Amino acid sequence: MTTNASIRFAANDVQIEGLGVDVELTPDWLDAALAGTNVRAYRDGAEGGRVTGRLSRSGQQDIVVRAHVTAEVEASCVRCLTPSHLSVDAELSLLLEPQTRSDMRKRSHEGEHEFTAHEADHDFYDGETVVLDDFVREAILLEVPAFPLCRESCPGLLQGDRSVDEPVDPRLAPLDAFREKGDGPVTVEKLVAAAKERAAVMGRKPMHSSHRSTRKKRT
């Protein structure tokens, strides 16, 4: 994904002695860069983040990137969907090789490309400008858990933050029957009772196997 680039450096400015990197990641930058994912900027009084490090030369044209990425983000809890605050702390290490515009167009037309072991350890810049936005974005996403939780003990959508004594929505009663309780394991009787409760609220009568209607055979 390509965003409005803001972390960019002219390749000519990267000399043998190196070039320092110190760029603020604003909440707006984070939201734009992470658009289309479950991750977004954390805006409850925290700063967005920062990229610090150094660009240096390797040979005549290759550029080495070594940077430290921090960011305050949030992602929806997979159990209750409430925002979960995450502090990202990642290292970015790249070897960028120059690539001509014709090479870039050729790779674009090729579509899906299976990277070799050599290519997996390298990446590219256009030969004139080093743009780090997409690399920083990937570094942040790699640090976000695949299944973020607001807390380890989150009970999920059935209970959320409600009081233990607060009644469960009857429409969710069959599911609530599966929740761990102190009165023993879930039984068929409990599931049937929960289904009856839901059916009563929804204005329908539950159908049981013993009450199924049968067609009379024509004589």
C-alpha positions in Angstrom: 0.0 0.0 0.0 1.3 3.5 -0.9 0.4 6.4 1.2 1.2 10.1 0.9 4.9 9.9 1.5 6.3 12.0 4.3 9.3 9.9 5.4 11.6 10.6 2.4 15.2 11.5 1.8 17.2 12.4 -1.3 19.6 9.7 -2.1 22.3 12.3 -2.8 22.1 13.5 0.8 23.2 10.0 2.1 26.9 10.1 2.1 29.6 7.7 3.4 29.3 9.2 6.9 25.5 8.6 6.9 22.4 10.6 7.4 20.5 10.8 10.7 16.7 10.1 10.8 14.4 11.6 13.3 10.8 11.8 12.0 7.6 12.2 14.0 4.7 9.9 13.2 1.5 12.0 13.7 -1.8 10.4 14.5 -3.0 11.6 11.1 -0.1 9.9 9.4 -0.8 6.7 11.3 -4.5 6.7 10.3 -3.6 7.3 6.7 -0.9 4.7 6.6 -2.9 2.0 8.4 -6.2 2.6 6.5 -7.8 -0.6 5.5 -6.5 -2.6 8.5 -7.9 -3.2 12.0 -5.2 -0.8 13.4 -5.5 3.0 13.8 -3.8 5.8 15.8 -4.4 5.9 19.5 -5.7 9.4 20.3 -6.4 9.4 24.0 -3.7 11.9 25.0 -0.8 9.9 23.5 1.6 11.1 20.8 1.5 9.2 17.5 5.1 7.8 17.3 8.6 8.3 16.0 11.2 6.9 13.6 14.8 7.4 14.6 17.9 5.9 13.1 20.4 6.3 10.3 20.8 5.9 6.5 24.2 5.0 5.2 25.9 3.9 2.0 26.9 0.4 1.1 29.1 0.6 -2.0 28.3 3.3 -4.6 24.5 3.2 -4.7 23.0 0.8 -2.1 21.6 2.4 1.0 21.4 0.7 4.4 18.5 1.7 6.7 18.6 1.1 10.4 15.8 2.6 12.4 13.8 2.3 15.6 10.0 2.7 15.2 7.7 3.5 18.0 3.9 4.2 17.7 0.8 4.4 19.9 -2.0 2.6 18.1 -5.2 0.7 18.9 -7.0 -2.3 17.4 -10.4 -3.7 18.1 -10.5 -6.5 20.7 -11.3 -9.8 18.9 -13.7 -10.8 21.7 -15.7 -7.7 22.6 -14.7 -5.3 19.7 -13.7 -2.5 22.1 -10.5 -0.6 21.3 -7.3 -2.1 22.7 -4.3 0.2 23.2 -1.0 -1.1 21.9 2.5 0.4 22.2 4.6 -0.6 19.2 8.4 -0.8 19.5 10.1 -2.2 16.4 13.4 -2.3 14.7 13.7 -1.6 10.9 16.7 -3.0 9.0 16.9 -2.7 5.2 19.3 -2.8 2.3 17.9 -0.8 -0.5 19.2 -1.2 -4.0 18.6 1.4 -6.8 16.0 0.5 -9.4 15.5 2.3 -12.7 12.0 3.4 -13.7 11.9 0.9 -16.5 12.6 -1.9 -14.0 9.9 -0.6 -11.8 7.4 -0.6 -14.6 8.4 -4.1 -15.7 7.9 -5.4 -12.2 4.5 -3.6 -12.0 3.3 -5.3 -15.2 4.5 -8.7 -14.1 1.9 -8.6 -11.2 2.4 -11.3 -8.6 6.1 -12.2 -8.2 7.6 -14.9 -6.1 10.7 -13.5 -4.3 13.9 -15.4 -4.3 16.0 -15.8 -1.1 18.2 -13.0 -2.3 15.3 -10.6 -2.9 13.8 -11.4 0.4 16.8 -9.8 2.2 16.7 -6.7 0.0 14.3 -4.0 -1.3 14.5 -1.2 -3.7 14.4 2.6 -4.1 14.0 4.5 -7.3 17.6 5.6 -7.4 16.8 9.2 -6.5 14.6 9.2 -3.4 14.5 6.9 -0.4 10.8 6.6 0.8 10.3 4.8 4.1 6.5 5.2 4.7 5.6 1.7 3.5 8.5 0.0 5.4 7.5 1.8 8.6 3.9 0.8 8.1 4.8 -2.9 7.7 7.1 -2.7 10.8 4.1 -1.4 12.9 1.7 -4.0 11.6 4.2 -6.9 12.3 4.2 -5.9 16.0 0.4 -5.9 16.3 -0.9 -9.2 17.7 -2.9 -11.2 15.2 -5.7 -11.5 17.8 -5.6 -8.3 19.9 -7.4 -8.4 23.3 -8.4 -5.5 25.5 -7.4 -7.7 28.4 -6.7 -11.4 28.9 -9.8 -12.0 30.9 -12.2 -10.3 28.4 -15.4 -12.4 28.5 -16.4 -11.3 25.0 -19.7 -9.9 23.6 -22.0 -11.9 25.8 -21.0 -10.2 29.0 -18.7 -7.3 28.1 -18.5 -4.8 31.0 -22.0 -5.5 32.4 -22.6 -6.5 36.0 -22.7 -10.1 36.8 -26.2 -9.7 38.2 -27.4 -7.9 35.1 -29.6 -10.2 33.0 -28.4 -11.4 29.6 -30.3 -10.3 26.5 -32.7 -13.3 26.0 -31.9 -13.4 22.3 -28.4 -14.4 23.4 -29.5 -16.9 26.0 -28.6 -20.0 24.0 -25.1 -18.7 23.6 -24.9 -17.6 27.2 -25.6 -21.1 28.3 -22.2 -22.1 27.1 -20.4 -19.5 29.3 -18.6 -21.0 32.2 -20.7 -20.8 35.4 -20.4 -22.0 38.9 -23.4 -24.3 38.7 -21.8 -27.1 36.7 -21.4 -28.0 33.0 -23.9 -27.1 30.4 -26.6 -29.8 29.9 -29.2 -30.4 27.3 -31.9 -29.3 29.7 -30.2 -25.9 30.1 -29.9 -25.4 26.4 -33.6 -26.3 25.9 -34.6 -23.8 28.6 -32.4 -21.1 27.0 -34.0 -21.8 23.6 -37.5 -21.5 25.1 -36.6 -18.2 26.7 -35.4 -16.9 23.4 -38.4 -18.1 21.5 -40.7 -16.5 24.0 -39.0 -13.1 23.6 -39.1 -13.5 19.8 -42.8 -14.4 19.8 -42.3 -17.9 18.5 -42.8 -21.4 20.0 -39.8 -23.6 20.0 -40.1 -26.8 18.0 -39.2 -30.1 19.6 -38.9 -33.5 18.0 -41.7 -34.9 20.2 -44.2 -32.2 18.9 -43.4 -32.3 15.2 -46.5 -32.4 13.0 -46.8 -35.4 10.6 -48.7 -35.5 7.4 -51.6 -37.9 7.2 -51.4 -40.3 4.3 -54.2 -40.0 1.8 -56.3 -43.0 1.5 
